[in-house]
């Protein structure tokens, strides 16, 4: 899948959950905990090569925002956020081969 297609799937999942459960932000598995401003996927430390940041993001407010969320209320754009916030999350699942 292309990064843009993956982003579209994330958007669809977020809009569906927001409508059903009034949830507005979701963790999507990226962070920059090892090197500020260099976001990687937490599962395997691969660099994130696609991004869809909201304006002025990432901003590392308070030198304490290391995790990546998608915020439905700001056009489903990305934001860096303190990792201790209790957001819901979206997971990637490996397709089983038959």
mmCIF file as gemmi writes it, N, C-alpha and C atoms, coordinates in Angstrom:
data_model
loop_
_atom_site.group_PDB
_atom_site.id
_atom_site.type_symbol
_atom_site.label_atom_id
_atom_site.label_alt_id
_atom_site.label_comp_id
_atom_site.label_asym_id
_atom_site.label_entity_id
_atom_site.label_seq_id
_atom_site.pdbx_PDB_ins_code
_atom_site.Cartn_x
_atom_site.Cartn_y
_atom_site.Cartn_z
_atom_site.occupancy
_atom_site.B_iso_or_equiv
_atom_site.pdbx_formal_charge
_atom_site.auth_seq_id
_atom_site.auth_asym_id
_atom_site.pdbx_PDB_model_num
ATOM 1 N N . UNK Axp A 1 ? 0.832 -1.181 0 1 0 ? 1 A 1
ATOM 2 C CA . UNK Axp A 1 ? 0 0 0 1 0 ? 1 A 1
ATOM 3 C C . UNK Axp A 1 ? 0.877 1.244 0 1 0 ? 1 A 1
ATOM 4 N N . UNK Axp A 2 ? 0.424 2.264 -0.669 1 0 ? 2 A 1
ATOM 5 C CA . UNK Axp A 2 ? 1.16 3.522 -0.678 1 0 ? 2 A 1
ATOM 6 C C . UNK Axp A 2 ? 0.902 4.27 0.627 1 0 ? 2 A 1
ATOM 7 N N . UNK Axp A 3 ? 1.804 5.165 1.027 1 0 ? 3 A 1
ATOM 8 C CA . UNK Axp A 3 ? 1.572 5.949 2.242 1 0 ? 3 A 1
ATOM 9 C C . UNK Axp A 3 ? 0.278 6.756 2.187 1 0 ? 3 A 1
ATOM 10 N N . UNK Axp A 4 ? -0.047 7.323 1.032 1 0 ? 4 A 1
ATOM 11 C CA . UNK Axp A 4 ? -1.278 8.105 0.918 1 0 ? 4 A 1
ATOM 12 C C . UNK Axp A 4 ? -2.508 7.217 1.1 1 0 ? 4 A 1
ATOM 13 N N . UNK Axp A 5 ? -2.487 6.006 0.544 1 0 ? 5 A 1
ATOM 14 C CA . UNK Axp A 5 ? -3.594 5.067 0.709 1 0 ? 5 A 1
ATOM 15 C C . UNK Axp A 5 ? -3.725 4.659 2.17 1 0 ? 5 A 1
ATOM 16 N N . UNK Axp A 6 ? -2.598 4.388 2.819 1 0 ? 6 A 1
ATOM 17 C CA . UNK Axp A 6 ? -2.605 4.038 4.239 1 0 ? 6 A 1
ATOM 18 C C . UNK Axp A 6 ? -3.186 5.178 5.055 1 0 ? 6 A 1
ATOM 19 N N . UNK Axp A 7 ? -2.815 6.411 4.724 1 0 ? 7 A 1
ATOM 20 C CA . UNK Axp A 7 ? -3.353 7.577 5.418 1 0 ? 7 A 1
ATOM 21 C C . UNK Axp A 7 ? -4.864 7.664 5.238 1 0 ? 7 A 1
ATOM 22 N N . UNK Axp A 8 ? -5.347 7.356 4.044 1 0 ? 8 A 1
ATOM 23 C CA . UNK Axp A 8 ? -6.792 7.361 3.787 1 0 ? 8 A 1
ATOM 24 C C . UNK Axp A 8 ? -7.508 6.317 4.633 1 0 ? 8 A 1
ATOM 25 N N . UNK Axp A 9 ? -6.903 5.144 4.786 1 0 ? 9 A 1
ATOM 26 C CA . UNK Axp A 9 ? -7.502 4.104 5.63 1 0 ? 9 A 1
ATOM 27 C C . UNK Axp A 9 ? -7.539 4.546 7.087 1 0 ? 9 A 1
ATOM 28 N N . UNK Axp A 10 ? -6.473 5.187 7.559 1 0 ? 10 A 1
ATOM 29 C CA . UNK Axp A 10 ? -6.455 5.711 8.925 1 0 ? 10 A 1
ATOM 30 C C . UNK Axp A 10 ? -7.565 6.731 9.119 1 0 ? 10 A 1
ATOM 31 N N . UNK Axp A 11 ? -7.717 7.618 8.157 1 0 ? 11 A 1
ATOM 32 C CA . UNK Axp A 11 ? -8.762 8.628 8.233 1 0 ? 11 A 1
ATOM 33 C C . UNK Axp A 11 ? -10.133 7.982 8.33 1 0 ? 11 A 1
ATOM 34 N N . UNK Axp A 12 ? -10.404 6.994 7.498 1 0 ? 12 A 1
ATOM 35 C CA . UNK Axp A 12 ? -11.689 6.301 7.53 1 0 ? 12 A 1
ATOM 36 C C . UNK Axp A 12 ? -11.927 5.654 8.888 1 0 ? 12 A 1
ATOM 37 N N . UNK Axp A 13 ? -10.928 4.978 9.434 1 0 ? 13 A 1
ATOM 38 C CA . UNK Axp A 13 ? -11.067 4.343 10.749 1 0 ? 13 A 1
ATOM 39 C C . UNK Axp A 13 ? -11.342 5.38 11.826 1 0 ? 13 A 1
ATOM 40 N N . UNK Axp A 14 ? -10.642 6.495 11.787 1 0 ? 14 A 1
ATOM 41 C CA . UNK Axp A 14 ? -10.82 7.536 12.797 1 0 ? 14 A 1
ATOM 42 C C . UNK Axp A 14 ? -12.194 8.181 12.718 1 0 ? 14 A 1
ATOM 43 N N . UNK Axp A 15 ? -12.63 8.494 11.515 1 0 ? 15 A 1
ATOM 44 C CA . UNK Axp A 15 ? -13.94 9.115 11.355 1 0 ? 15 A 1
ATOM 45 C C . UNK Axp A 15 ? -15.032 8.168 11.825 1 0 ? 15 A 1
ATOM 46 N N . UNK Axp A 16 ? -14.91 6.893 11.497 1 0 ? 16 A 1
ATOM 47 C CA . UNK Axp A 16 ? -15.896 5.905 11.933 1 0 ? 16 A 1
ATOM 48 C C . UNK Axp A 16 ? -15.96 5.83 13.452 1 0 ? 16 A 1
ATOM 49 N N . UNK Axp A 17 ? -14.809 5.74 14.114 1 0 ? 17 A 1
ATOM 50 C CA . UNK Axp A 17 ? -14.78 5.649 15.579 1 0 ? 17 A 1
ATOM 51 C C . UNK Axp A 17 ? -15.235 6.946 16.23 1 0 ? 17 A 1
ATOM 52 N N . UNK Axp A 18 ? -14.886 8.081 15.647 1 0 ? 18 A 1
ATOM 53 C CA . UNK Axp A 18 ? -15.292 9.364 16.208 1 0 ? 18 A 1
ATOM 54 C C . UNK Axp A 18 ? -16.801 9.493 16.162 1 0 ? 18 A 1
ATOM 55 N N . UNK Axp A 19 ? -17.386 9.124 15.047 1 0 ? 19 A 1
ATOM 56 C CA . UNK Axp A 19 ? -18.834 9.199 14.899 1 0 ? 19 A 1
ATOM 57 C C . UNK Axp A 19 ? -19.53 8.271 15.885 1 0 ? 19 A 1
ATOM 58 N N . UNK Axp A 20 ? -19.034 7.069 16.027 1 0 ? 20 A 1
ATOM 59 C CA . UNK Axp A 20 ? -19.687 6.077 16.883 1 0 ? 20 A 1
ATOM 60 C C . UNK Axp A 20 ? -19.433 6.312 18.37 1 0 ? 20 A 1
ATOM 61 N N . UNK Axp A 21 ? -18.238 6.785 18.739 1 0 ? 21 A 1
ATOM 62 C CA . UNK Axp A 21 ? -17.861 6.822 20.156 1 0 ? 21 A 1
ATOM 63 C C . UNK Axp A 21 ? -17.363 8.176 20.65 1 0 ? 21 A 1
ATOM 64 N N . UNK Axp A 22 ? -17.398 9.192 19.803 1 0 ? 22 A 1
ATOM 65 C CA . UNK Axp A 22 ? -16.942 10.535 20.161 1 0 ? 22 A 1
ATOM 66 C C . UNK Axp A 22 ? -15.495 10.54 20.663 1 0 ? 22 A 1
ATOM 67 N N . UNK Axp A 23 ? -14.64 9.835 19.96 1 0 ? 23 A 1
ATOM 68 C CA . UNK Axp A 23 ? -13.207 9.822 20.25 1 0 ? 23 A 1
ATOM 69 C C . UNK Axp A 23 ? -12.519 10.689 19.202 1 0 ? 23 A 1
ATOM 70 N N . UNK Axp A 24 ? -11.579 11.531 19.627 1 0 ? 24 A 1
ATOM 71 C CA . UNK Axp A 24 ? -11.059 12.541 18.71 1 0 ? 24 A 1
ATOM 72 C C . UNK Axp A 24 ? -9.572 12.443 18.381 1 0 ? 24 A 1
ATOM 73 N N . UNK Axp A 25 ? -8.815 11.613 19.084 1 0 ? 25 A 1
ATOM 74 C CA . UNK Axp A 25 ? -7.388 11.473 18.789 1 0 ? 25 A 1
ATOM 75 C C . UNK Axp A 25 ? -6.981 10.024 19.009 1 0 ? 25 A 1
ATOM 76 N N . UNK Axp A 26 ? -6.056 9.554 18.179 1 0 ? 26 A 1
ATOM 77 C CA . UNK Axp A 26 ? -5.636 8.155 18.212 1 0 ? 26 A 1
ATOM 78 C C . UNK Axp A 26 ? -4.128 8.07 18.049 1 0 ? 26 A 1
ATOM 79 N N . UNK Axp A 27 ? -3.5 7.203 18.829 1 0 ? 27 A 1
ATOM 80 C CA . UNK Axp A 27 ? -2.081 6.909 18.627 1 0 ? 27 A 1
ATOM 81 C C . UNK Axp A 27 ? -1.95 6.079 17.36 1 0 ? 27 A 1
ATOM 82 N N . UNK Axp A 28 ? -0.923 6.372 16.56 1 0 ? 28 A 1
ATOM 83 C CA . UNK Axp A 28 ? -0.721 5.586 15.342 1 0 ? 28 A 1
ATOM 84 C C . UNK Axp A 28 ? 0.643 4.903 15.306 1 0 ? 28 A 1
ATOM 85 N N . UNK Axp A 29 ? 1.36 4.907 16.415 1 0 ? 29 A 1
ATOM 86 C CA . UNK Axp A 29 ? 2.546 4.057 16.534 1 0 ? 29 A 1
ATOM 87 C C . UNK Axp A 29 ? 3.884 4.678 16.205 1 0 ? 29 A 1
ATOM 88 N N . UNK Axp A 30 ? 3.938 5.989 16.055 1 0 ? 30 A 1
ATOM 89 C CA . UNK Axp A 30 ? 5.219 6.633 15.789 1 0 ? 30 A 1
ATOM 90 C C . UNK Axp A 30 ? 5.708 7.411 16.998 1 0 ? 30 A 1
ATOM 91 N N . UNK Axp A 31 ? 7.037 7.604 17.075 1 0 ? 31 A 1
ATOM 92 C CA . UNK Axp A 31 ? 7.608 8.417 18.149 1 0 ? 31 A 1
ATOM 93 C C . UNK Axp A 31 ? 8.989 8.921 17.763 1 0 ? 31 A 1
ATOM 94 N N . UNK Axp A 32 ? 9.465 9.903 18.536 1 0 ? 32 A 1
ATOM 95 C CA . UNK Axp A 32 ? 10.822 10.421 18.334 1 0 ? 32 A 1
ATOM 96 C C . UNK Axp A 32 ? 11.593 10.404 19.65 1 0 ? 32 A 1
ATOM 97 N N . UNK Axp A 33 ? 11.325 9.413 20.467 1 0 ? 33 A 1
ATOM 98 C CA . UNK Axp A 33 ? 11.894 9.331 21.812 1 0 ? 33 A 1
ATOM 99 C C . UNK Axp A 33 ? 13.419 9.207 21.804 1 0 ? 33 A 1
ATOM 100 N N . UNK Axp A 34 ? 14.004 8.636 20.762 1 0 ? 34 A 1
ATOM 101 C CA . UNK Axp A 34 ? 15.457 8.438 20.719 1 0 ? 34 A 1
ATOM 102 C C . UNK Axp A 34 ? 16.208 9.623 20.122 1 0 ? 34 A 1
ATOM 103 N N . UNK Axp A 35 ? 15.546 10.366 19.238 1 0 ? 35 A 1
ATOM 104 C CA . UNK Axp A 35 ? 16.184 11.51 18.584 1 0 ? 35 A 1
ATOM 105 C C . UNK Axp A 35 ? 15.107 12.534 18.244 1 0 ? 35 A 1
ATOM 106 N N . UNK Axp A 36 ? 15.06 13.626 18.987 1 0 ? 36 A 1
ATOM 107 C CA . UNK Axp A 36 ? 14.008 14.626 18.829 1 0 ? 36 A 1
ATOM 108 C C . UNK Axp A 36 ? 13.885 15.085 17.373 1 0 ? 36 A 1
ATOM 109 N N . UNK Axp A 37 ? 12.638 14.986 16.863 1 0 ? 37 A 1
ATOM 110 C CA . UNK Axp A 37 ? 12.343 15.415 15.507 1 0 ? 37 A 1
ATOM 111 C C . UNK Axp A 37 ? 12.526 14.347 14.447 1 0 ? 37 A 1
ATOM 112 N N . UNK Axp A 38 ? 13.09 13.209 14.809 1 0 ? 38 A 1
ATOM 113 C CA . UNK Axp A 38 ? 13.28 12.09 13.872 1 0 ? 38 A 1
ATOM 114 C C . UNK Axp A 38 ? 12.291 10.985 14.23 1 0 ? 38 A 1
ATOM 115 N N . UNK Axp A 39 ? 11.109 11.062 13.656 1 0 ? 39 A 1
ATOM 116 C CA . UNK Axp A 39 ? 10.055 10.113 13.998 1 0 ? 39 A 1
ATOM 117 C C . UNK Axp A 39 ? 10.272 8.776 13.308 1 0 ? 39 A 1
ATOM 118 N N . UNK Axp A 40 ? 10.074 7.712 14.076 1 0 ? 40 A 1
ATOM 119 C CA . UNK Axp A 40 ? 10.192 6.334 13.597 1 0 ? 40 A 1
ATOM 120 C C . UNK Axp A 40 ? 8.964 5.566 14.069 1 0 ? 40 A 1
ATOM 121 N N . UNK Axp A 41 ? 8.723 4.412 13.441 1 0 ? 41 A 1
ATOM 122 C CA . UNK Axp A 41 ? 7.663 3.525 13.907 1 0 ? 41 A 1
ATOM 123 C C . UNK Axp A 41 ? 8.174 2.793 15.143 1 0 ? 41 A 1
ATOM 124 N N . UNK Axp A 42 ? 7.416 2.847 16.224 1 0 ? 42 A 1
ATOM 125 C CA . UNK Axp A 42 ? 7.845 2.264 17.498 1 0 ? 42 A 1
ATOM 126 C C . UNK Axp A 42 ? 8.027 0.751 17.417 1 0 ? 42 A 1
ATOM 127 N N . UNK Axp A 43 ? 7.302 0.091 16.54 1 0 ? 43 A 1
ATOM 128 C CA . UNK Axp A 43 ? 7.356 -1.37 16.459 1 0 ? 43 A 1
ATOM 129 C C . UNK Axp A 43 ? 8.7 -1.897 15.966 1 0 ? 43 A 1
ATOM 130 N N . UNK Axp A 44 ? 9.368 -1.14 15.083 1 0 ? 44 A 1
ATOM 131 C CA . UNK Axp A 44 ? 10.618 -1.654 14.506 1 0 ? 44 A 1
ATOM 132 C C . UNK Axp A 44 ? 11.671 -0.57 14.233 1 0 ? 44 A 1
ATOM 133 N N . UNK Axp A 45 ? 11.419 0.634 14.69 1 0 ? 45 A 1
ATOM 134 C CA . UNK Axp A 45 ? 12.343 1.771 14.523 1 0 ? 45 A 1
ATOM 135 C C . UNK Axp A 45 ? 12.627 2.151 13.071 1 0 ? 45 A 1
ATOM 136 N N . UNK Axp A 46 ? 11.731 1.761 12.144 1 0 ? 46 A 1
ATOM 137 C CA . UNK Axp A 46 ? 11.874 2.216 10.754 1 0 ? 46 A 1
ATOM 138 C C . UNK Axp A 46 ? 11.523 3.702 10.683 1 0 ? 46 A 1
ATOM 139 N N . UNK Axp A 47 ? 12.273 4.503 9.926 1 0 ? 47 A 1
ATOM 140 C CA . UNK Axp A 47 ? 11.934 5.919 9.773 1 0 ? 47 A 1
ATOM 141 C C . UNK Axp A 47 ? 10.555 6.079 9.133 1 0 ? 47 A 1
ATOM 142 N N . UNK Axp A 48 ? 9.829 7.069 9.577 1 0 ? 48 A 1
ATOM 143 C CA . UNK Axp A 48 ? 8.537 7.389 8.978 1 0 ? 48 A 1
ATOM 144 C C . UNK Axp A 48 ? 8.821 8.23 7.739 1 0 ? 48 A 1
ATOM 145 N N . UNK Axp A 49 ? 8.452 7.719 6.577 1 0 ? 49 A 1
ATOM 146 C CA . UNK Axp A 49 ? 8.781 8.387 5.321 1 0 ? 49 A 1
ATOM 147 C C . UNK Axp A 49 ? 7.631 9.205 4.764 1 0 ? 49 A 1
ATOM 148 N N . UNK Axp A 50 ? 6.451 9.066 5.326 1 0 ? 50 A 1
ATOM 149 C CA . UNK Axp A 50 ? 5.282 9.843 4.93 1 0 ? 50 A 1
ATOM 150 C C . UNK Axp A 50 ? 4.817 10.6 6.155 1 0 ? 50 A 1
ATOM 151 N N . UNK Axp A 51 ? 4.383 11.827 5.993 1 0 ? 51 A 1
ATOM 152 C CA . UNK Axp A 51 ? 3.831 12.554 7.141 1 0 ? 51 A 1
ATOM 153 C C . UNK Axp A 51 ? 2.686 13.44 6.686 1 0 ? 51 A 1
ATOM 154 N N . UNK Axp A 52 ? 1.827 13.752 7.61 1 0 ? 52 A 1
ATOM 155 C CA . UNK Axp A 52 ? 0.665 14.592 7.341 1 0 ? 52 A 1
ATOM 156 C C . UNK Axp A 52 ? 0.43 15.491 8.557 1 0 ? 52 A 1
ATOM 157 N N . UNK Axp A 53 ? 1.455 16.262 8.912 1 0 ? 53 A 1
ATOM 158 C CA . UNK Axp A 53 ? 1.425 17.082 10.119 1 0 ? 53 A 1
ATOM 159 C C . UNK Axp A 53 ? 0.447 18.246 10.001 1 0 ? 53 A 1
ATOM 160 N N . UNK Axp A 54 ? -0.197 18.569 11.111 1 0 ? 54 A 1
ATOM 161 C CA . UNK Axp A 54 ? -0.972 19.8 11.215 1 0 ? 54 A 1
ATOM 162 C C . UNK Axp A 54 ? 0.01 20.972 11.192 1 0 ? 54 A 1
ATOM 163 N N . UNK Axp A 55 ? -0.475 22.165 10.882 1 0 ? 55 A 1
ATOM 164 C CA . UNK Axp A 55 ? 0.385 23.344 10.845 1 0 ? 55 A 1
ATOM 165 C C . UNK Axp A 55 ? 1.153 23.531 12.142 1 0 ? 55 A 1
ATOM 166 N N . UNK Axp A 56 ? 2.408 23.921 12.048 1 0 ? 56 A 1
ATOM 167 C CA . UNK Axp A 56 ? 3.302 24.164 13.193 1 0 ? 56 A 1
ATOM 168 C C . UNK Axp A 56 ? 3.608 22.904 14.002 1 0 ? 56 A 1
ATOM 169 N N . UNK Axp A 57 ? 3.348 21.743 13.45 1 0 ? 57 A 1
ATOM 170 C CA . UNK Axp A 57 ? 3.657 20.478 14.127 1 0 ? 57 A 1
ATOM 171 C C . UNK Axp A 57 ? 4.748 19.75 13.355 1 0 ? 57 A 1
ATOM 172 N N . UNK Axp A 58 ? 5.541 18.963 13.978 1 0 ? 58 A 1
ATOM 173 C CA . UNK Axp A 58 ? 5.6 18.732 15.422 1 0 ? 58 A 1
ATOM 174 C C . UNK Axp A 58 ? 6.28 19.906 16.134 1 0 ? 58 A 1
ATOM 175 N N . UNK Axp A 59 ? 5.801 20.2 17.352 1 0 ? 59 A 1
ATOM 176 C CA . UNK Axp A 59 ? 6.351 21.352 18.071 1 0 ? 59 A 1
ATOM 177 C C . UNK Axp A 59 ? 6.997 21.008 19.41 1 0 ? 59 A 1
ATOM 178 N N . UNK Axp A 60 ? 6.859 19.77 19.873 1 0 ? 60 A 1
ATOM 179 C CA . UNK Axp A 60 ? 7.485 19.319 21.118 1 0 ? 60 A 1
ATOM 180 C C . UNK Axp A 60 ? 7.225 20.268 22.284 1 0 ? 60 A 1
ATOM 181 N N . UNK Axp A 61 ? 5.973 20.66 22.466 1 0 ? 61 A 1
ATOM 182 C CA . UNK Axp A 61 ? 5.602 21.562 23.548 1 0 ? 61 A 1
ATOM 183 C C . UNK Axp A 61 ? 6.126 21.054 24.877 1 0 ? 61 A 1
ATOM 184 N N . UNK Axp A 62 ? 6.789 21.914 25.616 1 0 ? 62 A 1
ATOM 185 C CA . UNK Axp A 62 ? 7.311 21.56 26.931 1 0 ? 62 A 1
ATOM 186 C C . UNK Axp A 62 ? 8.438 20.544 26.891 1 0 ? 62 A 1
ATOM 187 N N . UNK Axp A 63 ? 9.044 20.351 25.723 1 0 ? 63 A 1
ATOM 188 C CA . UNK Axp A 63 ? 10.087 19.322 25.557 1 0 ? 63 A 1
ATOM 189 C C . UNK Axp A 63 ? 9.617 17.958 26.039 1 0 ? 63 A 1
ATOM 190 N N . UNK Axp A 64 ? 8.329 17.663 25.801 1 0 ? 64 A 1
ATOM 191 C CA . UNK Axp A 64 ? 7.737 16.465 26.372 1 0 ? 64 A 1
ATOM 192 C C . UNK Axp A 64 ? 6.777 15.766 25.41 1 0 ? 64 A 1
ATOM 193 N N . UNK Axp A 65 ? 6.866 16.039 24.115 1 0 ? 65 A 1
ATOM 194 C CA . UNK Axp A 65 ? 5.94 15.424 23.168 1 0 ? 65 A 1
ATOM 195 C C . UNK Axp A 65 ? 6.713 14.516 22.218 1 0 ? 65 A 1
ATOM 196 N N . UNK Axp A 66 ? 6.69 13.235 22.511 1 0 ? 66 A 1
ATOM 197 C CA . UNK Axp A 66 ? 7.47 12.273 21.74 1 0 ? 66 A 1
ATOM 198 C C . UNK Axp A 66 ? 6.63 11.259 20.977 1 0 ? 66 A 1
ATOM 199 N N . UNK Axp A 67 ? 5.312 11.258 21.156 1 0 ? 67 A 1
ATOM 200 C CA . UNK Axp A 67 ? 4.469 10.258 20.496 1 0 ? 67 A 1
ATOM 201 C C . UNK Axp A 67 ? 3.598 10.907 19.431 1 0 ? 67 A 1
ATOM 202 N N . UNK Axp A 68 ? 3.215 10.114 18.456 1 0 ? 68 A 1
ATOM 203 C CA . UNK Axp A 68 ? 2.501 10.591 17.279 1 0 ? 68 A 1
ATOM 204 C C . UNK Axp A 68 ? 1.032 10.19 17.34 1 0 ? 68 A 1
ATOM 205 N N . UNK Axp A 69 ? 0.162 11.206 17.24 1 0 ? 69 A 1
ATOM 206 C CA . UNK Axp A 69 ? -1.277 10.947 17.212 1 0 ? 69 A 1
ATOM 207 C C . UNK Axp A 69 ? -1.867 11.55 15.945 1 0 ? 69 A 1
ATOM 208 N N . UNK Axp A 70 ? -3.026 11.035 15.575 1 0 ? 70 A 1
ATOM 209 C CA . UNK Axp A 70 ? -3.807 11.621 14.495 1 0 ? 70 A 1
ATOM 210 C C . UNK Axp A 70 ? -5.033 12.227 15.16 1 0 ? 70 A 1
ATOM 211 N N . UNK Axp A 71 ? -5.328 13.492 14.83 1 0 ? 71 A 1
ATOM 212 C CA . UNK Axp A 71 ? -6.414 14.227 15.484 1 0 ? 71 A 1
ATOM 213 C C . UNK Axp A 71 ? -7.532 14.497 14.49 1 0 ? 71 A 1
ATOM 214 N N . UNK Axp A 72 ? -8.661 13.856 14.716 1 0 ? 72 A 1
ATOM 215 C CA . UNK Axp A 72 ? -9.796 13.983 13.811 1 0 ? 72 A 1
ATOM 216 C C . UNK Axp A 72 ? -10.338 15.404 13.815 1 0 ? 72 A 1
ATOM 217 N N . UNK Axp A 73 ? -10.297 16.092 14.955 1 0 ? 73 A 1
ATOM 218 C CA . UNK Axp A 73 ? -10.882 17.427 15.064 1 0 ? 73 A 1
ATOM 219 C C . UNK Axp A 73 ? -10.089 18.5 14.327 1 0 ? 73 A 1
ATOM 220 N N . UNK Axp A 74 ? -8.889 18.198 13.868 1 0 ? 74 A 1
ATOM 221 C CA . UNK Axp A 74 ? -8.119 19.161 13.071 1 0 ? 74 A 1
ATOM 222 C C . UNK Axp A 74 ? -7.822 18.574 11.687 1 0 ? 74 A 1
ATOM 223 N N . UNK Axp A 75 ? -8.844 18.018 11.068 1 0 ? 75 A 1
ATOM 224 C CA . UNK Axp A 75 ? -8.704 17.51 9.709 1 0 ? 75 A 1
ATOM 225 C C . UNK Axp A 75 ? -7.954 16.205 9.587 1 0 ? 75 A 1
ATOM 226 N N . UNK Axp A 76 ? -7.9 15.444 10.671 1 0 ? 76 A 1
ATOM 227 C CA . UNK Axp A 76 ? -7.199 14.156 10.7 1 0 ? 76 A 1
ATOM 228 C C . UNK Axp A 76 ? -5.724 14.309 10.362 1 0 ? 76 A 1
ATOM 229 N N . UNK Axp A 77 ? -5.143 15.383 10.865 1 0 ? 77 A 1
ATOM 230 C CA . UNK Axp A 77 ? -3.72 15.628 10.668 1 0 ? 77 A 1
ATOM 231 C C . UNK Axp A 77 ? -2.941 15.146 11.876 1 0 ? 77 A 1
ATOM 232 N N . UNK Axp A 78 ? -1.632 15.049 11.717 1 0 ? 78 A 1
ATOM 233 C CA . UNK Axp A 78 ? -0.767 14.503 12.756 1 0 ? 78 A 1
ATOM 234 C C . UNK Axp A 78 ? -0.357 15.569 13.76 1 0 ? 78 A 1
ATOM 235 N N . UNK Axp A 79 ? -0.107 15.112 14.987 1 0 ? 79 A 1
ATOM 236 C CA . UNK Axp A 79 ? 0.327 15.973 16.08 1 0 ? 79 A 1
ATOM 237 C C . UNK Axp A 79 ? 1.277 15.177 16.966 1 0 ? 79 A 1
ATOM 238 N N . UNK Axp A 80 ? 2.313 15.843 17.487 1 0 ? 80 A 1
ATOM 239 C CA . UNK Axp A 80 ? 3.132 15.177 18.503 1 0 ? 80 A 1
ATOM 240 C C . UNK Axp A 80 ? 2.502 15.472 19.856 1 0 ? 80 A 1
ATOM 241 N N . UNK Axp A 81 ? 2.558 14.496 20.742 1 0 ? 81 A 1
ATOM 242 C CA . UNK Axp A 81 ? 1.838 14.609 22.019 1 0 ? 81 A 1
ATOM 243 C C . UNK Axp A 81 ? 2.6 13.868 23.099 1 0 ? 81 A 1
ATOM 244 N N . UNK Axp A 82 ? 2.383 14.269 24.33 1 0 ? 82 A 1
ATOM 245 C CA . UNK Axp A 82 ? 2.968 13.574 25.469 1 0 ? 82 A 1
ATOM 246 C C . UNK Axp A 82 ? 2.497 12.124 25.463 1 0 ? 82 A 1
ATOM 247 N N . UNK Axp A 83 ? 3.411 11.197 25.598 1 0 ? 83 A 1
ATOM 248 C CA . UNK Axp A 83 ? 3.09 9.77 25.483 1 0 ? 83 A 1
ATOM 249 C C . UNK Axp A 83 ? 2.186 9.251 26.596 1 0 ? 83 A 1
ATOM 250 N N . UNK Axp A 84 ? 2.078 9.97 27.696 1 0 ? 84 A 1
ATOM 251 C CA . UNK Axp A 84 ? 1.267 9.494 28.82 1 0 ? 84 A 1
ATOM 252 C C . UNK Axp A 84 ? -0.224 9.771 28.642 1 0 ? 84 A 1
ATOM 253 N N . UNK Axp A 85 ? -0.603 10.517 27.609 1 0 ? 85 A 1
ATOM 254 C CA . UNK Axp A 85 ? -2.02 10.774 27.338 1 0 ? 85 A 1
ATOM 255 C C . UNK Axp A 85 ? -2.695 9.449 26.987 1 0 ? 85 A 1
ATOM 256 N N . UNK Axp A 86 ? -3.914 9.256 27.484 1 0 ? 86 A 1
ATOM 257 C CA . UNK Axp A 86 ? -4.605 7.979 27.286 1 0 ? 86 A 1
ATOM 258 C C . UNK Axp A 86 ? -5.524 8.029 26.066 1 0 ? 86 A 1
ATOM 259 N N . UNK Axp A 87 ? -4.923 8.1 24.888 1 0 ? 87 A 1
ATOM 260 C CA . UNK Axp A 87 ? -5.676 8.01 23.633 1 0 ? 87 A 1
ATOM 261 C C . UNK Axp A 87 ? -5.991 6.555 23.317 1 0 ? 87 A 1
ATOM 262 N N . UNK Axp A 88 ? -6.962 6.364 22.451 1 0 ? 88 A 1
ATOM 263 C CA . UNK Axp A 88 ? -7.155 5.054 21.834 1 0 ? 88 A 1
ATOM 264 C C . UNK Axp A 88 ? -6.042 4.884 20.812 1 0 ? 88 A 1
ATOM 265 N N . UNK Axp A 89 ? -5.961 3.735 20.169 1 0 ? 89 A 1
ATOM 266 C CA . UNK Axp A 89 ? -4.88 3.517 19.218 1 0 ? 89 A 1
ATOM 267 C C . UNK Axp A 89 ? -5.371 2.739 18.008 1 0 ? 89 A 1
ATOM 268 N N . UNK Axp A 90 ? -4.631 2.893 16.93 1 0 ? 90 A 1
ATOM 269 C CA . UNK Axp A 90 ? -4.887 2.16 15.697 1 0 ? 90 A 1
ATOM 270 C C . UNK Axp A 90 ? -3.68 1.269 15.465 1 0 ? 90 A 1
ATOM 271 N N . UNK Axp A 91 ? -3.932 -0.009 15.208 1 0 ? 91 A 1
ATOM 272 C CA . UNK Axp A 91 ? -2.844 -0.983 15.042 1 0 ? 91 A 1
ATOM 273 C C . UNK Axp A 91 ? -2.782 -1.487 13.61 1 0 ? 91 A 1
ATOM 274 N N . UNK Axp A 92 ? -1.587 -1.856 13.207 1 0 ? 92 A 1
ATOM 275 C CA . UNK Axp A 92 ? -1.375 -2.508 11.922 1 0 ? 92 A 1
ATOM 276 C C . UNK Axp A 92 ? -1.333 -4.01 12.166 1 0 ? 92 A 1
ATOM 277 N N . UNK Axp A 93 ? -2.001 -4.754 11.314 1 0 ? 93 A 1
ATOM 278 C CA . UNK Axp A 93 ? -2.021 -6.203 11.454 1 0 ? 93 A 1
ATOM 279 C C . UNK Axp A 93 ? -1.448 -6.822 10.184 1 0 ? 93 A 1
ATOM 280 N N . UNK Axp A 94 ? -0.548 -7.762 10.354 1 0 ? 94 A 1
ATOM 281 C CA . UNK Axp A 94 ? 0.049 -8.443 9.213 1 0 ? 94 A 1
ATOM 282 C C . UNK Axp A 94 ? -0.971 -9.398 8.606 1 0 ? 94 A 1
ATOM 283 N N . UNK Axp A 95 ? -1.106 -9.339 7.292 1 0 ? 95 A 1
ATOM 284 C CA . UNK Axp A 95 ? -2.036 -10.22 6.595 1 0 ? 95 A 1
ATOM 285 C C . UNK Axp A 95 ? -1.48 -11.638 6.586 1 0 ? 95 A 1
ATOM 286 N N . UNK Axp A 96 ? -2.318 -12.591 6.963 1 0 ? 96 A 1
ATOM 287 C CA . UNK Axp A 96 ? -1.917 -13.999 6.918 1 0 ? 96 A 1
ATOM 288 C C . UNK Axp A 96 ? -1.942 -14.483 5.481 1 0 ? 96 A 1
ATOM 289 N N . UNK Axp A 97 ? -0.96 -15.283 5.12 1 0 ? 97 A 1
ATOM 290 C CA . UNK Axp A 97 ? -0.977 -15.882 3.785 1 0 ? 97 A 1
ATOM 291 C C . UNK Axp A 97 ? -1.514 -17.305 3.908 1 0 ? 97 A 1
ATOM 292 N N . UNK Axp A 98 ? -2.183 -17.739 2.877 1 0 ? 98 A 1
ATOM 293 C CA . UNK Axp A 98 ? -2.802 -19.06 2.912 1 0 ? 98 A 1
ATOM 294 C C . UNK Axp A 98 ? -2.076 -20.029 2.042 1 0 ? 98 A 1
